[in-house]
Amino acid sequence: MVSRIERTPFAAWRWTVDRLMLAAILGLMLAGVVLSLAASPPVAVRLGLEPFYFVNRHILFLVPALVVMLTTSFLSPQQIRRIAVVVFAISLVLLFLTLIYGAEVKGARRWLMMLGISIQPSEFLKPAFVVLVAWLFAESARRPEMPANTIAFGLLATVVVGLMLQPDFGQTMLIVAVWGALFFLAGMRLIWVAGLGGAAIVGLSCAYFTVPHVARRIKRFFDPASGDTFNIDQAVESFVRGGWFGRGPGEGTVKRILPESHADFVFAVAAEEFGIALCLVLLLLFAFIVLRSLLHALRNHDPFQRFAVAGLAILFGLQSAINMAVNAHLIPAKGMTLPFVSYGGSSMVSLAWGMGMLLALTRERPRTNFMAADRSPVAAGSRA
């Protein structure tokens, strides 16, 4: 047992961290291991690998992810901000290096081989970008003379250019959506928000008319007869075959025919083998993390922490929603992992880092800074 009167870093963390949110995240990680056991062996066999190849690697990635998340959750907001700046700068450089040295997969260059490990820089760029933009918007409210909004827009434009050149339209839309949400939360005028939405529509229209695979995916979504919809059809059928309680562990068939059943379509495997009941449990875990984080943001009086918590929660929630919506054929197909459940090393470690920052920023802290500010001569003069 850890006493409240102990002053060690672990004791302080133990009594200030949001234990319910931590438990929900650990629950998703456990679900990821179980579903990896269910979904990945047939994929490994098809590729000529040992049946538990992806399971072993999933667990292998989970270990550093846990270390990163728990270590990050001990940090202060100032430390988180500084680390985010460093990670953003490195990830941005690596993002553009993928255009030159990255391995081309299905017409896109999104991965770099470093020390024998395949890394997707955009995964680490996302949480760092959110924290950095949150700090800029907070500084804009605190110091109007600082061109923070202009810098934030410049960073967005730079990241979007890098992602579009890969190309990665899904990550681009995710980044723009989170940036727009933070822009709105920062109190910007609705006309600017509307302008951002209009720019996003124009960008999507340009992608539709200039990038063939984007046009094909959108056409297949609205008119299934216009192209091959086998993967989506099988994913949707898995929900019907699984019913409420599933066909049982190992009894599913979708994992034997879908090429990405352990990654993009793991939610469909969960629906077939464990039923809609498990899918609802996963949905509730994702919703609980997002809503609890937003509640923390609402109660926080520090602008940076409020924006950063809201941004990280929206990033996590949107990515989860996109993956589940694709599996249920609610939106056009887009390759995006289901946080902590899908297979993927870069995705899992970067998500763990983002959740570690979320846990750190939502820890209970005394409002000494605000109380001191209220007692300062400047503040007293402003109230006089």
Secondary structure, 3 states (H helix, E strand, C coil): CCCCCCCCHHHHHHHHCCHHHHHHHHHHHHHHHHHHHHHHHHHHHHCCCCCCHHHHHHHHHHHHHHHHHHHHCCCCHHHHHHHHHHHHHHHHHHHHHHHHHCEEECCEEEEEEECCEEECHHHHHHHHHHHHHHHHHHHHHHCCCCCHHHHHHHHHHHHHHHHHHCCCHHHHHHHHHHHHHHHHHCCCCHHHHHHHHHHHHHHHHHHHHHCHHHHHHHHHHHCHHHCCCHHHHHHHHHHHHHCCCCCCCCCCCHHHHCCCCCCCCHHHHHHHHHHHHHHHHHHHHHHHHHHHHHHHHHHCCCHHHHHHHHHHHHHHHHHHHHHHHHHCCCCCCCCCCCCCCCCCHHHHHHHHHHHHHHHHHCCCCCCHHHHHHHHCHHHHHHHC
